[in-house]
Amino acid sequence: MSVDRSLLRPIIVGANHRSSSLALRDAIFVDDAAQAEFLARLRDAGLSQAVALSTCDRVEVLAMHHDSAVAEAAATAAFAARANMAPDSMAGQFYILTDQAAIRHCFAVTASLDSLIIGEPHVLGQVKACHRMARDAGLCGPELETLLAAAYGAAKRVRSETAVAERPVSIASAAVQFARDLHGDLAECEALLVGAGDMGELVGESLLAAGLRRLVVTAPRQSRAEAIAESLNCHVAAFEELPQLLVEADIVLTSVGGRHMVLVPEQVNAALRKRRRKPIFLIDTGIPGDIDPAVNRVDGAYLYDLNDLEQVAMEGRATREAAARDAWRIIDEELASFIKGRAARVAVPAVVALRSHFETVRDQVLIEGGNDAEKSTRLLLNRLLHDPSEVMKEMASAGEAEGGEWQAAERLLKRLFRLE
């Protein structure tokens, strides 16, 4: 049975940093190598248009389908298979968004307004990369393409018309400056990135651009570390090697955000002893934090978190809040425009069919009327009005005048032809 394409609805099923645990997001994370298999599973479950987005903050499926229950079941089953878990064990950690809420969420994610670090620059590229993989898998129909194109347009406006995107870049620049103040020439320094968060990657990227000699990436999940290392063209190490990696690192970035401390004073103190008290600059970009604040009391350890860096990088909270308000205003403007355009596109088939019908009637009356313009126009009016008039009479004679259907038809008629 063919599906009316005008009834295809946007549906999002996902888990993010607010709805779920880091352990679940790690378990269902879909890296590039697993995308083809994951998308095939969605297709086999009945989704013909779908994209799977995986970042440090979220793992979600955006689909176009006429039945939200089918899309939810397909995405949940695919996540369960990915994590090798029973669907029931993941209950309560997913959000389900449909229609306008799904569109707004898609726009906000693409514009990096739903990230742990608002405005961080990697999300747009991640969305585009997942879009390309879905297209390669044959899962991008016109409805999904139109939605994602609109999301890219909204993101472009947010980045060009507000200061939202300046915040994470400024934080990274502040981190680089602090590292230089402590260690001098970064070409003589080694850094360790612990975790796979976007902000940690951004700071690592900025350090490399500033001349850092060597960057090593490690993470609790090896595949995540390998993906970041490949992106930054740097080294990767096993998480079990963390004690020795700390000894070798002049700069330590953490970007796990797993609600438990990755580094505590004892670990840092042990590393400093082996470094002969050569200082370590630690940057905690995790939300929640990854490094015990007590590390700051360890001699030779200099710990900064996002708040510390942001105080240096930004003018103040009022500026950030104003930029965020402006960004959300743009999202809502773009949402309203998209909804209006989508509604107009839904009406196109009916308008095309009506115009075709009128053209057919016109051709017939021109033949019957010959060169008599008055006769032709009378015929045309009579033919065009005949069917609507008969249907209206039938509605009235069937006793529907009291039931509201006639009143609705009358209102629609007046609106369509501007009779008032």
HELIX and SHEET records of a PDB file:
HELIX    1   1 ARG A    5  LEU A    7  5                                   3    
HELIX    2   2 LEU A   22  ILE A   28  1                                   7    
HELIX    3   3 ASP A   32  ASP A   44  1                                  13    
HELIX    4   4 SER A   68  ALA A   83  1                                  16    
HELIX    5   5 PRO A   87  MET A   90  5                                   4    
HELIX    6   6 ASP A   99  THR A  110  1                                  12    
HELIX    7   7 HIS A  122  ASP A  136  1                                  15    
HELIX    8   8 PRO A  142  GLU A  161  1                                  20    
HELIX    9   9 GLU A  166  HIS A  183  1                                  18    
HELIX   10  10 LEU A  186  GLU A  188  5                                   3    
HELIX   11  11 ASP A  198  ALA A  209  1                                  12    
HELIX   12  12 GLN A  222  LEU A  232  1                                  11    
HELIX   13  13 PHE A  239  GLU A  241  5                                   3    
HELIX   14  14 LEU A  242  GLU A  248  1                                   7    
HELIX   15  15 PRO A  265  LYS A  274  1                                  10    
HELIX   16  16 PRO A  293  ARG A  297  5                                   5    
HELIX   17  17 LEU A  306  ALA A  313  1                                   8    
HELIX   18  18 ARG A  317  GLY A  369  1                                  53    
HELIX   19  19 ALA A  373  SER A  397  1                                  25    
HELIX   20  20 GLU A  400  GLU A  402  5                                   3    
HELIX   21  21 GLU A  405  LEU A  416  1                                  12    
SHEET    1   A 4 ALA A  50  SER A  54  0                                        
SHEET    2   A 4 ARG A  58  HIS A  65 -1                                        
SHEET    3   A 4 ARG A   9  ASN A  16 -1                                        
SHEET    4   A 4 TYR A  95  THR A  98 -1                                        
SHEET    1   B 6 HIS A 235  VAL A 236  0                                        
SHEET    2   B 6 ARG A 214  THR A 218  1                                        
SHEET    3   B 6 GLU A 190  GLY A 195  1                                        
SHEET    4   B 6 ILE A 251  SER A 255  1                                        
SHEET    5   B 6 ILE A 280  ASP A 284  1                                        
SHEET    6   B 6 ALA A 301  ASP A 305  1                                        
END                                                                             
